[in-house]
Amino acid sequence: MWFWLALVALLMWSGSDLFSKLGSRPDDKYSHWKMVMAVGLVMGIHAAFEVFVNGVEISWGVIWAYMPASLLYILSMTLGYVGLRYIELSISSPICNTSGAVAALFLLIVPKLFPGLMEFTPITDWRVILAILLMACGVVMLGIVETREDDEIKLERQKRENVRYTRSVLALLLPIVYCVIDAAGTVADSIILENIDEASANVAYELTFLAMGVFAAIYTFGIRRARPEVSRETPKLIGAVCETAGQLAYVYAIAANAVGAAPIISCYCLLSVVWSRVFLKEKLSWKHYAAIGVAILGILLMGMFGEE
């Protein structure tokens, strides 16, 4: 079951990537705060549904227990939203989402460095190891292809989108920082979910995001007096719905099999690139297809042998 939940998270989060990008324009310096508001609103609504309709139990104890993972995820996502203003989605997403492979590596190393902190189940099946390596290679390959793409092609694509992106150290550093922090969040997730219920943990995360959304609203609209524009904010809300659905599937997938699910979910950046090409009318080269194909092969292998 964890495999299918991981695929749902992959699909939903690729949609979140696309719509978050559509809602993040270089000329809107508050777009990342508005994105935090949108996600906080949708997650808050879903948290209320889970508590008052589905009867999920929540307490301050659970919220505080899950706080380390919540803060790591929210910080990484906020930095990711900032990065979308400065760099193309097809470059940012592959870099960000090597976090799944990094997380899988952390989950193998941390139990050895800190015995007793979390359960350690060594991977002995060479097919599962190969699947993880293929998914990681596919993501890295895609990042290399994108960064080495001809400058004239990039400029022509940006001209069609009517935007110009920055090739500064900050623009490339933000996705890398996202990758490390998000991977740390996955490790924290795996440790914390051994002691609390997945549904309660997810509600705790959503309520923490709601609180951050309220803070973002006060800062953006109250202190900075920014004005929302319906045409620009709508994609953010759609992205927030996708983000919330992906998070719900992710929590259960990670709780069931963190080492197997993390690299699969990280491959959502591959779909993000496809969506950016389809909806922005851009073309994929054979190198892009090769990178995506390698990762998909890894996903298939994980699906066939990861649950044995």
C-alpha positions as CSV (number, residue, x, y, z in Angstrom):
1,M,0.0,0.0,0.0
2,W,2.9,2.4,0.8
3,F,4.0,2.2,-2.9
4,W,0.6,3.5,-4.2
5,L,0.5,6.2,-1.6
6,A,4.0,7.2,-2.6
7,L,2.8,7.5,-6.2
8,V,-0.2,9.6,-5.2
9,A,2.2,11.9,-3.3
10,L,4.4,12.1,-6.4
11,L,1.5,13.1,-8.6
12,M,0.0,15.6,-6.2
13,W,3.3,17.3,-5.4
14,S,4.2,17.6,-9.1
15,G,1.0,19.5,-9.5
16,S,1.8,21.6,-6.5
17,D,5.2,22.4,-8.1
18,L,3.5,23.6,-11.3
19,F,0.8,25.7,-9.8
20,S,3.2,27.2,-7.2
21,K,5.5,28.2,-10.1
22,L,2.6,29.7,-12.0
23,G,1.8,31.8,-8.9
24,S,5.4,32.9,-8.2
25,R,6.3,35.8,-10.5
26,P,9.7,37.5,-10.3
27,D,8.1,40.9,-9.9
28,D,6.1,39.9,-6.8
29,K,8.5,40.0,-3.8
30,Y,5.8,38.7,-1.5
31,S,4.8,35.7,-3.6
32,H,6.4,33.2,-1.2
33,W,4.5,34.6,1.8
34,K,1.3,34.5,-0.2
35,M,2.0,30.8,-1.1
36,V,2.6,30.1,2.6
37,M,-0.8,31.7,3.3
38,A,-2.6,29.6,0.6
39,V,-1.1,26.3,1.9
40,G,-1.8,27.3,5.5
41,L,-5.5,28.0,4.6
42,V,-6.1,24.8,2.8
43,M,-4.2,22.7,5.4
44,G,-6.2,24.4,8.1
45,I,-9.5,23.5,6.5
46,H,-8.4,19.9,6.0
47,A,-7.2,19.7,9.6
48,A,-10.6,20.9,10.8
49,F,-12.3,18.3,8.6
50,E,-10.1,15.6,10.1
51,V,-10.7,16.6,13.7
52,F,-14.4,17.4,13.6
53,V,-15.6,15.0,11.0
54,N,-13.2,12.0,11.0
55,G,-12.6,12.3,14.7
56,V,-8.8,12.4,14.6
57,E,-7.4,13.1,18.0
58,I,-5.1,16.1,18.4
59,S,-3.5,17.7,21.4
60,W,-0.8,20.2,22.3
61,G,1.4,17.3,23.2
62,V,1.2,15.9,19.7
63,I,1.7,19.3,18.1
64,W,4.9,19.9,20.1
65,A,6.1,16.3,19.5
66,Y,5.8,16.8,15.7
67,M,7.1,20.4,15.8
68,P,10.7,19.5,14.7
69,A,9.5,17.8,11.5
70,S,6.8,20.5,10.9
71,L,9.3,23.4,11.2
72,L,11.9,21.7,8.9
73,Y,9.3,21.1,6.2
74,I,7.8,24.5,6.4
75,L,11.2,26.2,6.3
76,S,12.3,24.1,3.3
77,M,9.0,24.8,1.5
78,T,9.2,28.6,2.1
79,L,12.8,28.7,0.8
80,G,11.6,26.7,-2.2
81,Y,8.8,29.2,-2.9
82,V,11.4,32.0,-2.7
83,G,13.6,30.2,-5.2
84,L,10.8,29.8,-7.7
85,R,11.0,33.6,-8.2
86,Y,14.6,33.4,-9.4
87,I,15.0,30.2,-11.2
88,E,13.1,28.0,-13.7
89,L,11.0,25.2,-12.3
90,S,12.7,22.6,-14.6
91,I,16.0,23.5,-12.9
92,S,14.8,24.2,-9.3
93,S,12.6,21.1,-8.9
94,P,15.3,18.4,-9.8
95,I,17.8,20.1,-7.4
96,C,15.3,20.4,-4.6
97,N,14.0,16.8,-4.9
98,T,17.3,15.0,-4.7
99,S,16.2,15.3,-1.1
100,G,14.4,12.0,-1.3
101,A,17.7,10.2,-2.2
102,V,19.5,12.2,0.4
103,A,16.8,11.3,3.0
104,A,17.2,7.6,2.1
105,L,20.9,7.9,2.7
106,F,20.3,9.7,6.0
107,L,17.9,7.0,7.1
108,L,20.6,4.4,6.5
109,I,23.4,6.4,8.3
110,V,21.6,8.0,11.3
111,P,20.7,4.7,13.0
112,K,24.3,3.6,12.8
113,L,25.6,6.9,14.2
114,F,22.9,7.2,16.9
115,P,22.0,3.6,18.0
116,G,18.6,3.4,19.7
117,L,17.3,6.7,18.2
118,M,15.2,4.9,15.5
119,E,14.7,1.4,14.2
120,F,17.2,0.3,11.5
121,T,16.2,-2.2,8.9
122,P,19.2,-2.8,6.6
123,I,18.5,-3.2,2.9
124,T,19.9,-6.5,1.7
125,D,18.0,-6.9,-1.6
126,W,20.3,-5.7,-4.4
127,R,17.2,-5.0,-6.5
128,V,15.9,-2.5,-4.0
129,I,19.4,-0.9,-3.7
130,L,19.5,-0.7,-7.5
131,A,16.0,0.9,-7.6
132,I,17.1,3.6,-5.1
133,L,20.3,4.3,-7.2
134,L,18.3,4.5,-10.4
135,M,15.8,7.0,-9.0
136,A,18.7,9.1,-7.5
137,C,20.6,9.0,-10.8
138,G,17.5,10.0,-12.8
139,V,17.0,13.1,-10.7
140,V,20.7,14.1,-10.8
141,M,20.8,13.4,-14.5
142,L,17.9,15.7,-15.1
143,G,19.5,18.5,-13.0
144,I,22.7,18.2,-15.1
145,V,20.8,18.3,-18.4
146,E,19.0,21.4,-17.4
147,T,22.0,23.3,-16.1
148,R,23.9,22.5,-19.3
149,E,21.1,23.4,-21.6
150,D,22.2,25.9,-24.3
151,D,21.8,29.5,-23.1
152,E,20.0,30.6,-26.4
153,I,17.4,27.9,-25.8
154,K,16.9,29.1,-22.2
155,L,16.6,32.7,-23.3
156,E,14.1,31.9,-26.0
157,R,12.0,29.9,-23.5
158,Q,12.1,32.8,-21.0
159,K,11.1,35.2,-23.8
160,R,8.0,33.1,-24.6
161,E,7.1,33.1,-20.9
162,N,7.8,36.9,-20.7
163,V,10.1,36.5,-17.7
164,R,13.9,36.6,-17.0
165,Y,15.5,34.5,-14.4
166,T,18.6,35.1,-12.3
167,R,21.6,32.9,-12.6
168,S,23.1,34.1,-9.3
169,V,24.7,32.0,-6.5
170,L,21.5,32.6,-4.4
171,A,19.3,31.3,-7.1
172,L,21.1,27.9,-7.2
173,L,21.8,27.9,-3.5
174,L,18.2,28.0,-2.4
175,P,17.2,24.7,-4.0
176,I,20.3,23.0,-2.5
177,V,19.4,24.3,1.0
178,Y,15.8,23.1,0.5
179,C,17.2,19.7,-0.4
180,V,19.2,19.3,2.8
181,I,16.5,20.7,5.1
182,D,13.7,18.6,3.6
183,A,15.8,15.5,3.9
184,A,16.4,16.3,7.6
185,G,12.6,16.7,7.9
186,T,12.1,13.2,6.5
187,V,14.5,11.8,9.1
188,A,12.7,13.6,11.9
189,D,9.4,12.3,10.4
190,S,10.6,8.7,10.6
191,I,11.7,9.0,14.2
192,I,8.6,10.9,15.4
193,L,6.1,8.6,13.6
194,E,7.4,5.6,15.6
195,N,5.7,7.1,18.6
196,I,2.6,9.0,17.4
197,D,-0.4,8.2,15.1
198,E,0.1,9.2,11.5
199,A,-3.3,11.0,11.2
200,S,-2.6,13.0,14.4
201,A,0.9,13.9,13.1
202,N,-0.5,15.1,9.8
203,V,-3.1,17.3,11.6
204,A,-0.4,18.7,13.9
205,Y,1.6,19.6,10.8
206,E,-1.4,21.2,9.1
207,L,-2.2,23.3,12.2
208,T,1.4,24.5,12.4
209,F,1.3,25.5,8.8
210,L,-2.0,27.3,9.5
211,A,-0.3,29.3,12.2
212,M,2.5,30.2,9.8
213,G,-0.1,31.2,7.2
214,V,-1.7,33.6,9.7
215,F,1.7,35.1,10.5
216,A,2.4,35.5,6.7
217,A,-1.0,37.2,6.2
218,I,-0.3,39.7,9.1
219,Y,3.1,40.5,7.7
220,T,2.1,40.7,4.0
221,F,-1.2,42.4,4.2
222,G,-1.0,44.1,7.6
223,I,2.5,45.3,7.9
224,R,3.6,45.5,4.2
225,R,0.2,46.6,2.9
226,A,0.5,44.3,-0.2
227,R,-2.6,43.8,-2.3
228,P,-3.8,40.4,-3.5
229,E,-4.5,39.9,-7.2
230,V,-7.1,37.2,-8.0
231,S,-5.5,36.2,-11.3
232,R,-2.2,35.6,-9.6
233,E,-3.4,34.1,-6.4
234,T,-5.7,31.4,-7.9
235,P,-2.8,29.2,-9.0
236,K,-1.4,29.4,-5.5
237,L,-4.7,28.0,-4.1
238,I,-4.7,25.1,-6.6
239,G,-1.1,24.4,-5.7
240,A,-2.0,24.5,-2.0
241,V,-4.8,21.8,-2.6
242,C,-2.3,19.6,-4.4
243,E,0.3,20.2,-1.6
244,T,-2.2,19.1,1.1
245,A,-3.3,16.0,-0.8
246,G,0.3,15.0,-1.4
247,Q,1.2,15.6,2.2
248,L,-1.6,13.3,3.4
249,A,-0.4,10.5,1.2
250,Y,3.2,11.1,2.1
251,V,2.7,10.8,5.8
252,Y,1.2,7.3,5.5
253,A,3.8,6.2,2.9
254,I,6.7,7.4,5.0
255,A,5.3,5.8,8.2
256,A,5.0,2.4,6.4
257,N,8.3,2.4,4.6
258,A,10.5,5.5,4.8
259,V,13.5,4.1,2.9
260,G,11.4,2.9,0.0
261,A,8.9,5.7,-0.2
262,A,11.3,8.7,0.1
263,P,13.2,8.2,-3.2
264,I,10.0,7.4,-5.1
265,I,8.3,10.6,-3.9
266,S,11.4,12.6,-4.7
267,C,10.9,11.7,-8.3
268,Y,7.9,14.1,-8.5
269,C,10.3,16.6,-9.9
270,L,10.4,14.6,-13.1
271,L,6.7,15.0,-13.6
272,S,7.1,18.7,-12.7
273,V,9.5,19.1,-15.6
274,V,7.0,17.3,-17.9
275,W,4.2,19.6,-16.7
276,S,6.3,22.7,-17.3
277,R,7.0,21.5,-20.8
278,V,3.4,20.7,-21.5
279,F,1.8,23.8,-20.1
280,L,4.5,26.2,-21.0
281,K,4.8,24.7,-24.5
282,E,8.4,23.8,-24.1
283,K,10.1,20.8,-25.7
284,L,12.0,17.9,-24.0
285,S,15.2,16.7,-25.5
286,W,16.2,13.0,-25.7
287,K,18.4,13.7,-22.7
288,H,15.4,14.8,-20.6
289,Y,13.5,11.6,-21.6
290,A,16.5,9.5,-20.8
291,A,16.8,10.9,-17.3
292,I,13.0,10.5,-16.7
293,G,13.2,7.0,-18.0
294,V,16.0,6.0,-15.6
295,A,14.0,7.2,-12.6
296,I,10.8,5.5,-13.8
297,L,12.7,2.3,-14.1
298,G,13.8,2.7,-10.5
299,I,10.2,3.4,-9.4
300,L,9.0,0.2,-11.2
301,L,11.7,-1.9,-9.5
302,M,10.8,-0.4,-6.1
303,G,7.2,-1.3,-6.7
304,M,8.0,-4.9,-7.7
305,F,10.5,-5.7,-5.0
306,G,10.3,-3.1,-2.3
307,E,7.5,-4.8,-0.4
308,E,9.0,-8.3,-0.5
